[in-house]
Amino acid sequence: CAIRESDNVIHFGTNIEGTNAGQFQPVCVAGTDKAIMMPAREGSSCEMGYDFNEDECVDAALSIGGKLRDGKVIVGAWANSPNACFVENMAIHYNTNQQGINNGSFNSICKVGIIKATMLPAYQGTACAPADAIAIEDCVASAAAIGGKLRDGNMKIGEFGDAPPGCFVEATDKAIHFNTGAGYNVGSYQPVCVAGAIEATVLPNSAGSKCTPGYD
């Protein structure tokens, strides 16, 4: 199972020998560590309390497609990468510098929040099913756990006629919003909903990326 990044169209490849050329994001079952891979964006990192320690890092990252370079995790104290567990081109790293800031080249590996959220594609009319709606008090934590960002340090709350009801992010910059009205998604927003029974994660569209055997 994979998503074509150019248009978010869902695909399923039956060729088990297929190799990702870099245009698709594999969709994998989350491992027992319930880890999630954050987008490689400037400043992105795990929320406080949702990072893995050095002992947990390898198992967590391997469960969602990370790889060991030369058979081991790469450990260092880098200023330009996120602190704690992350991957670079799927190679597993651990940053001991707690002040490290992601320059946009790395994917943090984080623990899934208490509310397991999923982000729907920015299509016209997409919205969470009523049973999967996230309450306003849980919106920030849920959206931030899967790549949402606070614009100017705040969640944007209001009645938006052109956006889905409830918790969502703007597709362009992942800014977290909560719509208190009964809006209609014009296709520019991604609803943030409670995840279903199968906990999945979307891997980056880097060349060669794929699900670990047993997690597809």
Beta strands, then each sheet from edge to edge (+ up, - down):
strand 1: 2-4
strand 2: 9-11
strand 3: 24-29
strand 4: 35-37
strand 5: 74-76
strand 6: 84-88
strand 7: 91-95
strand 8: 107-111
strand 9: 117-119
strand 10: 156-158
strand 11: 166-170
strand 12: 176-179
strand 13: 189-194
strand 14: 200-202
sheet 1: 2+ 1- 3+ 14-
sheet 2: 4+ 8- 6+ 7- 5-
sheet 3: 9+ 13- 11+ 12- 10-
end
